[in-house]
Amino acid sequence: MAKRKPQPQPPLGSLGENAQALGQAVGDAFKAMAGMSLPPQDLSRLQQSYLQEMTQLWNQALGAAEQPAPIKDRRFAAQAWTQNPMAAFTARAYLLNARTLMEMAEAVQGDAKTKARVRFAVQQWIDAASPSNFLALNPEAQQKALESQGQSIAKGVEQLLADIRQGHMSQTDETVFEVGRNVATTEGTVVFENELMQLIEYKPLTAQVHERPILFVPPCINKYYILDLQPDNSLIRYTLEQGHRLFVVSWRNPDESLAAKSWDDYIAEGPIQAIEVVQAITGHKQFNMLGFCVGGTILTTALAVLAARGQQPASSVTLLTTLLDFSDTGILDIFVDEPAVQMREMTIGADAPSGPGLLKGGELAATFSFLRPNDLVWNYVVGNYLKGETPPPFDLLYWNSDSTNLPGPMYCWYLRHLYLQNELRIPGRLSTCGEAVDVGAIKAPFYLYASREDHIVPWEAAYRSTQIIKGKKRFVMGASGHIAGVINPPAKGKRHYWTQDRLLESAHDWLETATEKPGSWWPDWAAWLAAHAGKRVAAPKAPGNRQHRPIEAAPGRYVKQKA
């Protein structure tokens, strides 16, 4: 009788022990989710499927079954993962566990918000538990450590300590960039400032400009220079090149001295004050306006307040990735409910026992990063700390790390009345700056832009603004996400956008009949804006006027304040 040939054994440790360890979390999750109204038939089906696939993985690792296809997940794409049987098995077992856990989360019974929270929590755990995140399980990081004789580990520890000192994880080489030197470089002048904002008037780039100027109101939860990163991707510069006289609000990064500022303060001292200054400098009572993200919500609220006072200063309004109807706030909805809002009100709100406080910019930045944890968190844990690599310079990520505080009362009002109670869409429900707010009372044509893959302002939610705004409207949807969809200059010829003149009740019905066009949506907007900007006149020779004299060169002091 022939002697049985021994099965090949993996060189690094026991696969059986690792399979048991990797499967333990899934087993625990089976037990936990079984108590969360997970249908028994679904639980049984998932258990059977999991055991079958794990057995197959085990047999493949022992060479007793046909080898699986290469791993497509980019976290495990390096040859070090595929060349090491132990590492390859660990990665495949992890991916099986991850898929099974998400299938369980999808099967949990409950209301939509509960299910969304379960999915989010499970996804966070899955992403954090990836073997690529641990030096002991990451053969690529181990190989780099051996090749560098430990220098990569030393560099990683050095970068970890530096990030701890600066209070946030480095997503780019921040030493490369400086606001005003190589980002936010478009020439302009601060012509007005108050406690909450500076108003920048930009130098025209054409000999003649449209007679009606335009005012940009960016989000107050970020720095304005997302609209002016580099000359080749600057919406500010593009607008100037189209022959517009441009003013931009630069919000102050609040410190403790501004902790008591309210939503009304942001409306009155932000766009309403900016509108008055632009009117005084240019002599035009009506002009064009643009709001981005929460800046669009603030601008629209301000225009509704002015409408209640009998004023209609907007000759047109552009809203980029803006919510007016908060019935669908995407992934952010899982963070907002009555207990969560009350907690904020009790800790940093206007009536907090210890007095109003600040929502720290670092907390906001971390929240947004963990909406995409593999791309914006764990990718840098692996690169910066395990491999000791310095992240490459990237202007967008430099801006992303330049976080901004918010006054607690302002933030709490925004959470309760807009995110939680969704009152802006109801005419007369909200009182702002002493006026009953009705968005439908704004008498101006609107250009509404949304990004199809936006996880912060879902495009369907942005489309709902078409049902609230009265009068003429144009809705355009671009490809990509919240930032990349907006900052998409035509010269790069990237992505595409959709247009459709008929605004149907359903967003998806609109998309089914919309026309897809290649490239950037900026030229479509520029053509629309030109129709509302009036004739061409000689460009002003100097910024400001006698009443509003130049204060300092753009980008100004406020944008340089760190959280």
C-alpha positions in Angstrom: 0.0 0.0 0.0 1.4 3.3 -1.0 2.4 5.7 1.7 0.1 8.7 2.0 1.8 11.9 0.8 1.8 14.5 3.6 -0.1 17.7 3.0 2.0 20.8 2.6 2.0 23.0 5.8 1.9 26.8 5.7 5.2 28.3 6.8 3.9 30.9 9.3 1.9 29.5 12.2 -1.2 27.4 12.4 -4.0 28.1 9.9 -6.4 26.4 12.2 -5.7 28.7 15.1 -6.1 31.8 12.9 -9.3 30.5 11.3 -10.7 30.0 14.8 -9.6 33.5 15.8 -10.9 35.1 12.7 -14.2 33.3 12.9 -14.8 34.1 16.6 -16.0 37.6 15.8 -18.5 36.3 13.3 -19.7 33.7 15.8 -20.2 36.4 18.4 -22.0 38.6 15.9 -24.3 35.7 15.0 -25.3 35.5 18.7 -25.6 39.2 19.2 -27.7 39.8 16.1 -29.9 36.8 16.8 -31.2 38.9 19.7 -31.9 41.9 17.3 -34.9 40.5 15.5 -32.8 38.8 12.8 -35.2 36.3 11.1 -34.2 32.7 12.0 -34.3 31.6 8.4 -31.9 34.3 7.4 -29.6 33.4 10.3 -29.6 29.8 9.4 -28.9 30.5 5.8 -26.0 32.8 6.6 -24.5 30.3 9.0 -24.6 27.5 6.5 -23.2 29.7 3.7 -20.4 30.9 6.0 -19.4 27.4 7.1 -19.3 26.2 3.5 -17.1 29.1 2.3 -14.8 28.9 5.3 -14.3 25.2 4.7 -13.5 25.9 1.1 -11.0 28.5 2.1 -9.4 26.1 4.5 -9.1 23.4 1.9 -7.6 25.9 -0.6 -5.0 26.9 1.9 -4.1 23.3 2.5 -3.8 22.7 -1.3 -6.8 20.3 -1.2 -8.9 22.4 -3.5 -8.6 24.6 -6.6 -6.9 27.9 -5.7 -9.1 30.9 -5.5 -9.0 33.9 -7.8 -6.6 36.8 -6.9 -7.8 39.2 -4.2 -9.2 42.3 -5.8 -9.4 44.4 -2.7 -6.6 47.1 -2.9 -5.7 46.7 0.7 -4.3 43.2 -0.1 -3.2 43.8 -3.7 0.6 43.8 -3.0 2.6 40.7 -3.8 3.5 40.2 -0.2 -0.1 39.2 0.5 -0.3 36.7 -2.3 3.1 35.2 -1.9 2.6 34.4 1.8 0.1 31.6 2.2 -0.7 32.6 5.8 -1.3 36.2 4.8 -3.4 35.3 1.8 -5.6 33.0 4.0 -6.0 35.7 6.6 -7.0 38.3 4.0 -9.6 36.0 2.4 -11.0 34.9 5.8 -11.3 38.5 6.8 -13.2 39.4 3.6 -15.5 36.4 4.1 -16.1 37.5 7.7 -16.7 41.1 6.5 -19.2 40.1 3.8 -21.1 37.8 6.2 -21.3 40.5 8.9 -22.7 43.0 6.4 -25.3 40.4 5.1 -26.3 39.9 8.7 -26.6 43.6 9.3 -28.8 43.9 6.1 -31.1 41.1 7.4 -31.7 42.7 10.8 -35.3 43.8 11.2 -36.2 47.2 12.4 -37.0 50.7 11.3 -34.9 52.4 8.6 -32.8 54.5 11.1 -32.0 51.5 13.3 -31.0 49.4 10.4 -28.8 52.2 9.1 -27.1 52.5 12.5 -26.5 48.8 12.6 -24.9 48.8 9.1 -22.8 51.8 10.0 -21.5 50.3 13.3 -20.8 46.9 11.6 -18.9 48.6 8.7 -16.8 50.6 11.2 -15.9 47.5 13.0 -15.1 45.6 9.8 -12.9 48.4 8.5 -11.0 48.7 11.8 -10.5 45.0 12.1 -8.8 44.5 8.7 -5.5 42.6 9.0 -3.8 45.2 6.9 -4.2 47.6 9.9 -1.9 45.6 12.2 1.8 45.2 11.8 1.7 41.6 13.1 -0.7 40.7 10.2 0.5 42.9 7.4 3.3 41.2 5.4 3.8 44.2 3.2 4.7 46.4 6.2 6.8 43.6 7.7 8.7 43.3 4.4 9.3 47.0 4.3 10.6 46.9 7.9 13.1 44.1 7.0 14.3 45.9 3.9 14.8 49.2 5.7 16.4 47.5 8.7 13.7 48.8 10.9 13.8 52.4 9.7 10.2 52.3 8.4 9.0 51.4 11.9 11.0 54.1 13.5 9.7 56.6 10.9 6.2 55.4 11.5 6.5 55.9 15.3 8.0 59.4 14.7 5.0 60.3 12.5 2.5 58.9 15.0 4.0 61.0 17.8 3.9 64.1 15.5 0.3 63.5 14.6 -0.6 63.1 18.3 1.1 66.5 19.0 -0.7 68.3 16.2 -4.1 66.7 17.2 -5.0 65.0 13.9 -3.8 62.4 11.5 -1.8 63.7 8.5 -3.5 62.9 5.2 -1.0 64.9 3.2 2.4 66.5 3.6 1.1 69.7 5.3 4.5 71.3 5.2 4.2 71.8 1.5 1.2 74.1 1.6 0.5 77.5 3.0 -2.7 79.5 2.6 -2.0 82.6 0.6 1.3 81.2 -0.8 0.4 78.2 -2.9 -3.3 77.7 -2.1 -5.9 80.5 -2.1 -3.7 82.7 -4.3 -6.2 84.4 -6.5 -5.6 88.2 -6.1 -8.2 90.1 -4.0 -8.7 92.4 -1.2 -10.6 92.2 2.1 -13.0 95.2 2.0 -15.1 94.5 5.1 -15.0 92.5 8.3 -17.0 91.9 11.4 -16.8 89.3 14.2 -17.9 86.4 12.0 -16.6 87.0 8.5 -14.4 88.9 6.1 -15.7 90.0 2.7 -13.1 89.6 -0.1 -13.5 91.5 -3.4 -11.4 89.8 -6.1 -9.5 91.7 -8.8 -11.2 91.3 -12.2 -9.3 89.3 -14.8 -11.1 90.9 -17.7 -11.1 94.5 -19.0 -14.9 94.4 -18.9 -17.2 92.7 -16.4 -20.9 92.0 -16.2 -22.7 94.9 -14.6 -24.2 92.7 -11.9 -21.7 91.3 -9.5 -21.8 87.9 -7.8 -21.5 87.0 -4.1 -20.2 83.5 -2.9 -21.3 82.2 0.5 -19.2 79.1 1.2 -19.9 76.6 4.1 -18.9 77.8 7.6 -17.9 74.3 8.6 -14.9 74.5 6.2 -12.5 77.1 4.9 -13.6 79.0 1.8 -10.5 78.2 -0.2 -12.0 74.9 -1.4 -13.2 77.2 -4.1 -9.7 78.5 -4.7 -7.2 75.7 -4.2 -5.0 76.1 -7.3 -5.4 78.3 -10.4 -6.3 75.3 -12.6 -9.1 74.1 -10.3 -10.4 77.3 -8.8 -14.1 78.1 -9.2 -13.3 81.6 -8.0 -10.7 82.1 -10.8 -13.0 80.5 -13.4 -15.8 82.9 -12.4 -13.5 85.9 -12.8 -12.4 84.6 -16.2 -16.0 84.6 -17.3 -16.1 88.4 -16.7 -17.8 88.6 -13.3 -17.1 91.0 -10.5 -16.8 88.6 -7.5 -17.2 89.0 -3.7 -16.6 86.0 -1.4 -17.4 85.5 2.3 -14.5 84.1 4.4 -15.9 82.8 7.7 -13.9 83.3 10.9 -12.7 80.2 12.7 -14.6 80.8 16.0 -12.7 80.8 19.3 -14.2 80.9 22.9 -15.0 84.6 22.5 -17.6 83.7 19.9 -19.0 80.6 21.6 -22.4 82.2 22.2 -23.0 83.1 18.6 -26.4 81.9 17.3 -27.9 80.8 14.0 -29.5 84.3 13.7 -26.1 85.9 14.2 -24.7 83.8 11.3 -27.6 84.9 9.1 -27.4 88.6 10.1 -23.6 89.0 10.3 -23.0 86.7 7.4 -24.9 86.9 4.1 -27.2 89.8 5.1 -24.3 92.0 6.1 -22.3 90.9 3.0 -25.3 91.7 0.7 -25.5 95.2 2.2 -21.8 95.8 1.7 -21.8 94.6 -1.9 -24.8 96.9 -2.6 -22.9 99.8 -1.0 -19.7 99.2 -3.0 -21.2 98.4 -6.4 -24.4 100.5 -6.3 -26.5 97.5 -7.4 -29.5 96.6 -5.3 -29.8 93.3 -7.1 -27.0 90.9 -8.0 -26.2 87.2 -8.4 -25.5 84.9 -5.4 -24.0 81.5 -4.9 -24.1 79.2 -1.8 -22.2 76.0 -1.3 -23.4 73.2 1.1 -24.5 74.7 4.4 -23.5 78.1 2.9 -26.3 77.6 0.5 -28.7 76.8 3.4 -27.5 80.0 5.2 -27.8 82.1 2.1 -31.3 80.9 1.2 -32.4 81.5 4.8 -31.0 85.1 4.7 -32.8 85.8 1.4 -36.1 84.5 2.9 -35.5 86.8 5.9 -35.0 89.8 3.5 -38.1 88.7 1.5 -40.1 88.9 4.7 -38.8 92.5 5.0 -39.9 93.3 1.4 -36.4 93.1 -0.1 -35.4 91.0 -3.1 -31.7 91.5 -3.6 -31.0 88.4 -5.6 -31.1 88.6 -9.4 -30.2 84.8 -9.4 -29.3 82.2 -6.8 -27.0 79.2 -7.4 -27.0 76.4 -4.8 -24.3 73.8 -4.9 -24.9 70.5 -3.0 -27.3 72.3 -0.6 -30.1 70.9 1.6 -33.4 72.9 2.0 -35.5 69.8 2.7 -33.8 67.7 5.3 -36.0 64.6 5.1 -33.1 62.6 3.6 -29.7 63.5 5.0 -27.9 60.4 3.9 -25.4 58.8 6.3 -25.4 61.8 8.6 -29.0 60.9 9.7 -27.7 58.1 11.9 -26.1 60.7 14.2 -29.2 62.9 14.7 -32.1 62.0 17.0 -33.8 63.7 20.0 -31.4 62.3 22.6 -28.3 63.2 20.5 -29.6 66.8 20.0 -30.5 67.2 23.6 -27.0 66.0 24.6 -25.5 68.7 22.4 -27.9 71.4 23.8 -27.0 70.4 27.4 -23.2 70.5 26.8 -22.6 73.4 24.3 -25.9 74.9 23.6 -27.2 78.4 24.5 -28.7 77.1 27.8 -26.0 74.7 28.7 -25.4 74.7 32.5 -21.8 75.6 32.1 -22.6 78.2 29.4 -22.4 77.9 25.6 -19.3 76.2 24.1 -17.7 75.3 20.8 -18.1 72.3 18.6 -14.4 71.6 18.0 -13.3 71.4 14.4 -11.3 68.3 15.1 -14.5 66.5 16.1 -16.2 67.5 12.9 -13.3 66.5 10.8 -13.1 63.1 12.5 -16.8 62.5 12.0 -16.5 63.2 8.3 -13.4 61.1 7.9 -15.1 58.1 9.5 -17.9 58.3 6.9 -15.2 56.9 4.6 -12.9 55.2 7.0 -10.8 53.0 4.6 -10.0 56.0 2.4 -9.6 58.7 5.1 -8.5 56.9 8.2 -7.1 53.4 7.9 -5.3 54.1 4.6 -3.1 56.6 6.5 -2.7 54.4 9.6 -1.1 51.8 7.3 0.9 54.2 5.2 2.0 56.7 7.8 2.6 54.5 10.8 3.0 50.8 9.7 5.1 51.6 6.6 6.6 54.9 7.7 5.7 56.6 4.5 5.1 60.4 4.3 1.8 61.0 2.5 2.2 62.8 -0.8 1.2 66.5 -1.0 -2.4 67.0 -2.1 -4.1 70.4 -1.9 -7.6 69.0 -1.3 -6.5 66.9 1.6 -4.6 69.8 3.1 -7.9 71.8 3.0 -9.7 68.8 4.5 -7.4 68.8 7.5 -7.8 72.6 8.0 -10.7 72.2 10.4 -13.1 74.8 11.7 -14.9 75.3 15.0 -18.6 76.1 15.3 -20.4 78.0 18.1 -22.5 75.6 20.1 -25.8 77.6 20.0 -25.6 78.0 16.2 -24.8 74.3 15.7 -27.5 73.1 18.1 -30.2 75.3 16.5 -29.1 74.0 13.1 -29.3 70.4 14.3 -32.7 70.7 16.0 -34.7 72.9 13.6 -33.2 71.7 10.3 -31.7 68.2 10.6 -34.1 66.9 13.3 -37.4 68.7 12.7 -36.9 69.7 9.1 -38.7 73.0 9.4 -37.1 75.2 6.7 -39.3 73.6 4.0 -42.5 74.6 5.8 -43.5 78.2 5.1 -43.7 80.4 8.2 -42.6 77.6 10.6 -39.2 79.1 11.5 -38.5 82.5 12.9 -35.1 83.8 12.0 -33.8 87.3 12.8 -37.3 88.2 14.0 -39.0 87.2 10.7 -41.1 84.2 9.7 -39.1 82.4 7.0 -40.7 81.3 3.7 -38.2 80.1 1.1 -40.9 80.2 -1.5 -41.1 84.0 -1.1 -37.7 84.5 -2.7 -38.3 85.9 -6.2 -35.2 84.9 -8.2 -34.3 82.1 -10.7 -32.3 79.3 -9.1 -29.6 77.1 -10.5 -29.5 73.9 -8.4 -26.5 71.6 -8.6 -26.1 68.1 -6.9 -23.5 65.4 -7.1 -24.6 61.9 -7.9 -22.3 60.1 -5.4 -22.6 62.7 -2.6 -22.9 60.9 0.8 -23.3 64.2 2.7 -26.1 65.8 0.6 -27.7 63.0 -1.4 -28.6 64.2 -4.9 -32.3 63.1 -4.4 -32.4 65.4 -1.3 -30.9 68.3 -3.2 -33.5 67.7 -5.9 -36.3 68.2 -3.4 -35.4 71.9 -3.4 -37.2 72.1 -6.7 -40.4 71.4 -4.9 -39.8 74.2 -2.3 -38.5 77.0 -4.5 -41.0 78.9 -6.6 -40.4 80.4 -10.0 -37.8 79.4 -12.6 -35.3 76.7 -11.7 -32.6 74.7 -13.4 -31.4 71.4 -11.8 -28.1 69.9 -12.9 -26.5 66.7 -11.5 -22.8 66.0 -11.8 -20.8 62.8 -11.3 -18.6 62.0 -8.3 -19.0 63.2 -4.7 -19.6 66.2 -2.5 -16.3 68.0 -3.3 -14.9 66.3 -6.4 -18.2 66.7 -8.2 -18.3 70.5 -7.5 -14.6 71.2 -8.1 -14.4 69.9 -11.6 -12.8 72.4 -14.0 -13.6 72.1 -17.7 -9.9 72.1 -18.8 -9.4 68.6 -17.3 -12.2 67.1 -19.3 -13.2 64.8 -16.5 -16.5 63.2 -15.5 -19.9 64.1 -16.9 -23.2 65.7 -15.9 -26.9 65.4 -16.5 -29.5 68.0 -17.5 -33.2 68.0 -18.0 -35.4 71.1 -18.4 -38.6 69.5 -17.2 -38.6 69.3 -13.4 -40.7 66.2 -12.5 -41.9 65.5 -9.0 -39.7 62.4 -8.7 -35.9 62.8 -8.7 -35.5 59.4 -10.3 -38.1 60.1 -13.0 -36.1 63.3 -13.8 -32.9 61.2 -14.1 -34.5 58.6 -16.4 -35.3 61.3 -19.0 -32.2 63.5 -18.4 -29.4 63.9 -21.0 -25.9 62.8 -20.0 -23.1 65.2 -21.2 -19.4 64.7 -21.0 -17.1 66.9 -19.0 -17.7 69.6 -16.4 -20.9 71.3 -15.5 -19.2 74.6 -15.1 -19.7 75.9 -18.7 -23.5 75.1 -18.3 -23.6 77.2 -15.2 -21.5 79.9 -16.7 -23.9 80.2 -19.7 -26.9 80.3 -17.3 -25.3 82.9 -15.0 -24.3 85.2 -17.9 -28.0 85.5 -18.8 -28.7 87.0 -15.4 -25.6 89.1 -15.1 -26.4 92.0 -17.4 -24.4 93.9 -20.0 -20.6 94.3 -19.9 -19.1 97.5 -18.4 -15.6 98.6 -17.6 -14.0 96.7 -14.7 -13.5 98.7 -11.5 -10.0 100.0 -11.1 -9.7 99.5 -7.4 -11.5 97.4 -4.7 -14.0 98.8 -2.2 -15.1 102.4 -2.0 -14.7 105.4 0.4 -17.1 103.7 2.9 -15.4 100.3 2.6 -11.7 100.8 2.2 -9.2 97.9 1.7 -8.3 96.2 5.0 -5.7 93.7 3.8 -4.9 91.5 0.9 -6.7 88.2 0.3 -7.0 85.6 1.6 -7.1 87.6 4.8 -6.5 86.8 8.5 -9.7 84.9 9.3 -9.0 82.0 6.9 -5.5 81.5 8.5 -6.9 80.9 12.0 -6.4 77.3 13.1 -9.0 75.4 15.1 
